Amino acid sequence: MSGITYKTDEQILAMRESALIVNDIHIALREEVRPGVSTAYLDRVAKRVLDDHGVVSNFLGYYGYPANTCISVNNVVVHGIPNEETILQPGDLVSMDCGAVKNGWHGDSAFSVVLPGGDPEVTRRRQRLCDLTEESMWVGIAAMATKKYVGGIGQAIDDFVCRQIPEPGIVEDFTGHGIGRSMHEDPNVFNYATRGRGPRLKPGMVLCIEPILVDGHQENYTLDDEWTVLSKDGSDAAHWESQVALHKGGIWVLNKPDGGAAQLATYGIEVAPLG
């Protein structure tokens, strides 16, 4: 990372193309994720969508990462490598982080689902965690529209999470980020309150807001594959991420076909599409 790069409206429109390809991957994965399939199978589903669009994953080969997606199940916090051995089970909490690059512009977003079946109490607890993580993401996006500094995003997420009983843990070791010609750009977008305000929110910023919550303590460790991160106490984790542009007219959630209008309306925020 080497400083914030501010995008023109034309560049934001180009980034939306990549972001919507990632949304197409999400749609395909939602249709195919179910008990009995492997995470490697889901990675192949994502690859088919990428091929259909004539683009590539920005995950594959990133610092040697060996797959097109990150698929993290239950107590895998993030960066789960798809494989044939991980077969999904009823009630599993599955987080799917996907990316695409088109014409040099990057798209990156994530979502989580809880599979039907399994122990009812475990499934209920996992669904609550999934729902709270998604809502915390939208709280952060709404803050991007109303706050003056990037730090206000993390403050809003932190405030929301702290109001929940029982309170999930915010995983502080992983943050959101800027995005553009590179998948990870400045600034870091913390998912928790910090002393510093961070940089001022300005038109031209495109940020990935991606809280990760755990149903327990945030401490984690990384396997010998140097990617797969697990919660130290075995707690389940959920991960949601959206790619959001701020321009002179307002904000626009690039990976959502409606620009995030439906969800942000509940916070009294109107999205501002370009083009």
SVG drawing of the C-alpha trace seen along z (x, -y; Angstrom):
<svg xmlns="http://www.w3.org/2000/svg" viewBox="-36 -16 40 52">
<polyline fill="none" stroke="black" stroke-width="0.4" points="0.0,0.0 1.3,-3.4 -1.3,-6.1 -5.0,-6.5 -5.9,-6.6 -9.0,-8.5 -11.1,-7.3 -12.9,-9.2 -16.5,-8.5 -15.5,-6.7 -13.1,-4.5 -15.8,-3.8 -18.1,-2.6 -15.3,-0.3 -14.9,1.1 -18.6,1.8 -18.3,4.2 -15.8,6.2 -17.9,6.0 -21.0,7.2 -19.1,10.2 -18.3,11.1 -22.0,10.8 -22.7,13.2 -20.3,15.6 -22.2,15.2 -25.5,16.0 -24.0,19.2 -22.6,20.2 -25.9,19.6 -27.5,22.0 -24.9,24.7 -23.9,24.6 -25.5,27.5 -24.7,30.4 -22.7,33.1 -20.6,30.9 -16.9,30.1 -15.5,26.7 -13.4,27.6 -16.6,28.1 -17.7,24.6 -14.4,23.2 -15.0,24.8 -18.5,23.2 -16.8,19.8 -14.3,20.6 -17.1,21.3 -18.6,17.9 -15.2,16.2 -14.7,18.1 -18.1,17.2 -17.2,13.5 -13.7,14.0 -12.0,12.8 -9.8,14.2 -9.8,14.4 -7.6,11.8 -7.2,14.4 -5.6,17.1 -1.8,16.7 -2.0,13.7 1.1,14.2 0.9,17.9 -2.8,18.4 -3.8,21.7 -7.6,21.2 -10.1,18.9 -12.0,18.3 -11.7,18.4 -14.3,20.7 -14.3,20.9 -16.4,23.3 -17.6,22.9 -14.5,22.2 -12.4,21.2 -12.2,17.4 -11.0,16.5 -8.8,17.7 -10.1,21.2 -8.5,23.0 -11.1,25.0 -10.3,28.7 -11.9,32.0 -11.7,33.2 -14.0,30.6 -17.5,31.9 -20.2,29.5 -22.6,30.8 -26.2,29.8 -26.1,26.7 -22.6,25.6 -21.8,21.9 -20.0,21.2 -18.3,17.9 -17.4,17.4 -15.0,14.6 -14.7,14.0 -12.9,11.7 -12.5,10.9 -10.4,8.5 -11.5,7.0 -9.6,4.5 -7.2,4.0 -10.0,3.1 -10.6,5.3 -13.8,6.6 -14.0,8.2 -16.9,9.2 -18.0,11.9 -21.1,13.4 -22.0,16.2 -24.8,18.7 -26.0,21.3 -27.0,24.6 -30.3,26.2 -30.5,29.1 -28.1,30.0 -28.6,29.5 -31.4,26.8 -29.7,24.9 -26.3,24.8 -28.0,23.8 -29.9,21.0 -26.8,19.7 -24.9,19.8 -27.7,18.0 -27.8,15.3 -24.0,14.8 -24.4,14.7 -27.3,12.1 -25.4,9.9 -22.3,9.9 -24.3,8.9 -26.1,6.2 -22.8,4.9 -21.5,4.6 -24.5,2.4 -24.1,0.3 -20.5,-0.3 -21.7,-1.2 -24.2,-3.6 -21.5,-5.2 -19.4,-5.7 -22.3,-7.8 -22.7,-10.0 -19.3,-10.2 -16.4,-12.5 -13.5,-10.0 -12.8,-6.4 -12.5,-5.7 -16.2,-6.4 -16.9,-3.2 -15.2,-1.0 -16.8,-3.1 -20.3,-2.4 -19.6,1.3 -18.2,1.5 -21.1,-0.4 -23.6,1.9 -21.8,5.1 -21.5,3.9 -25.3,3.5 -25.8,7.2 -26.4,9.7 -24.7,12.0 -22.0,9.9 -20.1,11.6 -16.4,10.9 -15.0,8.6 -11.9,10.2 -9.4,7.3 -6.5,9.0 -8.3,8.5 -9.6,5.3 -11.3,3.8 -9.3,1.9 -9.2,-0.4 -9.5,1.3 -8.8,0.3 -6.0,1.3 -4.8,3.4 -7.0,5.7 -5.7,4.2 -5.0,0.4 -4.9,-2.2 -6.6,-3.0 -7.1,-0.2 -10.8,-0.1 -10.9,1.1 -14.0,2.9 -13.7,1.6 -13.2,-1.7 -9.7,-3.2 -8.2,-6.3 -7.3,-7.8 -9.9,-9.1 -8.1,-7.8 -8.2,-9.7 -11.0,-12.0 -13.7,-10.4 -13.5,-12.0 -15.1,-11.5 -13.2,-9.1 -12.6,-6.6 -13.6,-3.0 -13.6,-0.8 -14.2,2.8 -16.1,2.9 -15.8,6.4 -16.5,7.2 -15.7,10.7 -17.4,11.7 -16.9,14.8 -19.3,16.4 -16.6,16.3 -13.2,14.9 -11.4,13.2 -8.0,14.9 -7.0,17.0 -4.1,18.9 -2.9,19.9 -2.3,23.4 0.9,24.5 -0.5,23.8 0.1,20.2 -3.5,19.2 -6.2,21.0 -7.1,19.0 -9.0,20.7 -10.5,19.4 -8.4,20.4 -11.3,21.4 -13.2,23.2 -15.8,20.5 -17.7,20.2 -17.0,17.2 -19.0,15.3 -17.7,12.9 -19.5,10.3 -17.9,7.8 -19.1,5.2 -17.3,2.8 -18.5,-0.8 -17.7,-3.9 -18.0,-7.4 -18.4,-10.1 -19.6,-13.7 -23.2,-12.5 -23.1,-10.1 -22.3,-6.4 -22.9,-3.4 -22.5,0.3 -20.8,1.5 -21.4,5.3 -25.1,4.9 -27.3,4.6 -29.5,2.0 -26.5,0.3 -27.5,1.2 -30.7,-0.8 -33.0,1.7 -30.7,2.3 -29.6,-1.3 -33.2,-2.6 -33.6,-1.2 -30.9,-3.7 -32.5,-6.6 -29.8,-6.7 -30.4,-7.0 -27.8,-5.5 -26.3,-7.6 -25.8,-5.5 -23.5,-6.8 -24.2,-6.5"/>
</svg>
